[in-house]
């Protein structure tokens, strides 16, 4: 057997690893030394991450391609639909104090209500955004208009009259809290 044939057969049998080790070449890691890949997240987590990424891309496209008022309008409509679906506010129609207390208990949300002025200030506590579609890494602050739409729908139903909502501060814009100023008509 010539040298070329020997090396082919030896490497095919796995002996070349031994020969390379004897020659000072880096040795292959043993099974115990081989780093294990990180556990892959469950499919639901991968899907949620993908959805967050896509929502962020959609909002970025809206910001780039739509007039600002149109982009804000679409996001506020989306937030109103979210409030209609969740119906968290439904049992508090006509009972703003009850709704505010429930928001404080459930989420730590602070609500200040100036009855004379018809102004409500909603301050969401510091921490991660509560919207499951938000990624602080990807989602632009424009998306916070969705939350403003949620507030419009929920507080409009609680008060039984239209409200207007102003975004004062948002976590996605760098504030530790989201703050909404609400004018009750």
Secondary structure per residue as TSV (DSSP state, phi and psi in degrees):
chain	resnum	aa	ss	phi	psi
A	1	X	-	360.0	131.5
A	2	X	-	-82.2	170.9
A	3	X	H	-60.2	-44.0
A	4	X	H	-59.7	-46.9
A	5	X	H	-65.4	-37.1
A	6	X	H	-62.5	-47.3
A	7	X	H	-63.3	-40.0
A	8	X	H	-59.7	-48.1
A	9	X	H	-71.4	-36.2
A	10	X	H	-67.6	-45.0
A	11	X	H	-67.8	-35.4
A	12	X	H	-64.2	-29.1
A	13	X	T	-90.5	-1.4
A	14	X	T	89.7	3.6
A	15	X	H	-74.0	-19.7
A	16	X	H	-64.3	-30.0
A	17	X	H	-61.2	-40.3
A	18	X	H	-67.2	-43.1
A	19	X	H	-64.1	-41.9
A	20	X	H	-65.9	-34.7
A	21	X	H	-64.4	-38.6
A	22	X	H	-69.0	-29.5
A	23	X	T	-86.2	0.2
A	24	X	T	91.0	8.6
A	25	X	-	-74.2	154.5
A	26	X	-	-59.0	135.0
A	27	X	-	-87.9	154.0
A	28	X	-	-70.0	147.8
A	29	X	-	-71.0	145.3
A	30	X	-	-76.9	167.9
A	31	X	T	-58.6	-39.5
A	32	X	T	-68.0	-28.1
A	33	X	T	-88.3	-17.1
A	34	X	S	-66.9	122.6
A	35	X	-	-64.1	137.7
A	36	X	-	-84.7	138.0
A	37	X	-	-65.0	150.9
A	38	X	-	-59.4	145.1
A	39	X	-	-59.5	132.9
A	40	X	-	-74.5	135.3
A	41	X	-	-64.1	155.2
A	42	X	-	-62.7	158.7
A	43	X	H	-54.4	-37.1
A	44	X	H	-63.7	-39.4
A	45	X	H	-68.2	-39.4
A	46	X	H	-64.6	-41.1
A	47	X	H	-64.9	-42.4
A	48	X	H	-63.8	-43.0
A	49	X	H	-61.5	-42.2
A	50	X	H	-63.0	-44.3
A	51	X	H	-61.8	-42.2
A	52	X	H	-60.8	-43.6
A	53	X	H	-62.4	-44.9
A	54	X	H	-67.6	-40.1
A	55	X	H	-61.8	-43.8
A	56	X	H	-59.6	-43.3
A	57	X	H	-63.7	-39.6
A	58	X	H	-63.1	-43.9
A	59	X	H	-65.7	-39.5
A	60	X	H	-61.9	-40.4
A	61	X	H	-66.0	-40.3
A	62	X	H	-60.9	-44.1
A	63	X	H	-62.9	-36.3
A	64	X	H	-79.3	-34.4
A	65	X	H	-109.4	-13.2
A	66	X	S	-111.4	153.1
A	67	X	-	-60.3	143.7
A	68	X	H	-51.1	-42.5
A	69	X	H	-63.6	-35.3
A	70	X	H	-68.8	-43.7
A	71	X	H	-62.5	-45.2
A	72	X	H	-61.3	-43.1
A	73	X	H	-61.0	-43.4
A	74	X	H	-62.9	-44.9
A	75	X	H	-67.4	-38.1
A	76	X	H	-67.4	-38.6
A	77	X	H	-61.9	-40.2
A	78	X	H	-61.3	-43.8
A	79	X	H	-64.7	-38.8
A	80	X	H	-63.2	-39.6
A	81	X	H	-64.7	-37.7
A	82	X	H	-61.5	-44.0
A	83	X	H	-63.7	-38.4
A	84	X	H	-65.2	-36.6
A	85	X	H	-73.0	-46.0
A	86	X	H	-72.9	-34.8
A	87	X	-	55.8	29.0
A	88	X	T	-58.9	-35.5
A	89	X	T	-82.9	-13.8
A	90	X	G	-54.2	-41.5
A	91	X	G	-79.9	1.3
A	92	X	G	-111.4	16.4
A	93	X	T	-60.7	125.5
A	94	X	T	81.1	4.2
A	95	X	-	-132.3	68.7
A	96	X	H	-58.0	-42.1
A	97	X	H	-60.2	-40.0
A	98	X	H	-63.2	-42.0
A	99	X	H	-64.8	-44.7
A	100	X	H	-62.2	-41.6
A	101	X	H	-63.7	-40.6
A	102	X	H	-65.4	-38.9
A	103	X	H	-65.3	-39.3
A	104	X	H	-64.7	-45.9
A	105	X	H	-67.0	-44.5
A	106	X	H	-76.6	-40.8
A	107	X	H	-125.3	-7.4
A	108	X	-	80.1	13.3
A	109	X	-	-71.2	128.2
A	110	X	E	-92.9	134.7
A	111	X	E	-129.9	124.7
A	112	X	E	-110.3	130.8
A	113	X	E	-124.6	116.8
A	114	X	E	-97.7	96.1
A	115	X	T	-61.7	-40.7
A	116	X	T	-62.0	-43.4
A	117	X	T	-83.5	-14.9
A	118	X	T	69.3	31.9
A	119	X	E	-113.8	136.1
A	120	X	E	-124.0	131.0
A	121	X	E	-113.5	121.0
A	122	X	E	-106.3	122.3
A	123	X	E	-119.7	112.9
A	124	X	E	-82.7	134.9
A	125	X	-	-63.2	159.0
A	126	X	S	-61.5	158.7
A	127	X	S	126.7	-170.6
A	128	X	S	-63.3	151.8
A	129	X	-	-64.0	139.5
A	130	X	S	-81.1	-11.1
A	131	X	-	-75.1	124.9
A	132	X	T	-69.5	-9.7
A	133	X	T	-92.1	-2.6
A	134	X	-	-95.3	135.8
A	135	X	-	-120.0	119.2
A	136	X	T	-62.6	-19.7
A	137	X	T	-75.6	-33.8
A	138	X	T	-118.2	-32.3
A	139	X	-	-77.1	125.1
A	140	X	-	-76.4	154.9
A	141	X	G	-57.7	-24.4
A	142	X	G	-52.7	-32.3
A	143	X	G	-61.1	-23.2
A	144	X	G	-62.1	-15.1
A	145	X	H	-65.1	-22.6
A	146	X	H	-62.9	-43.9
A	147	X	H	-65.7	-36.0
A	148	X	H	-63.1	-39.9
A	149	X	H	-63.9	-38.5
A	150	X	H	-59.6	-46.9
A	151	X	H	-61.9	-41.4
A	152	X	H	-57.3	-48.6
A	153	X	H	-67.7	-49.5
A	154	X	H	-64.7	-50.4
A	155	X	H	-72.4	-31.5
A	156	X	H	-61.0	-41.2
A	157	X	H	-70.0	-40.7
A	158	X	H	-63.5	-44.5
A	159	X	H	-82.2	-17.0
A	160	X	T	73.5	22.0
A	161	X	S	-156.4	161.4
A	162	X	-	-63.4	148.5
A	163	X	E	-131.2	156.4
A	164	X	E	-116.5	142.3
A	165	X	E	-122.0	131.6
A	166	X	E	-113.5	132.9
A	167	X	E	-79.6	118.7
A	168	X	E	-95.9	-44.1
A	169	X	E	-152.7	148.0
A	170	X	-	-140.0	151.2
A	171	X	G	-63.5	-38.0
A	172	X	G	-68.6	-20.6
A	173	X	G	-93.4	4.6
A	174	X	T	106.9	-4.1
A	175	X	-	-78.5	150.4
A	176	X	S	-71.5	-22.2
A	177	X	S	-127.1	156.2
A	178	X	E	-93.9	133.9
A	179	X	E	-130.3	129.8
A	180	X	E	-120.6	134.5
A	181	X	E	-105.3	124.5
A	182	X	E	-117.5	128.5
A	183	X	E	-105.6	119.9
A	184	X	E	-88.8	126.4
A	185	X	-	-69.1	360.0
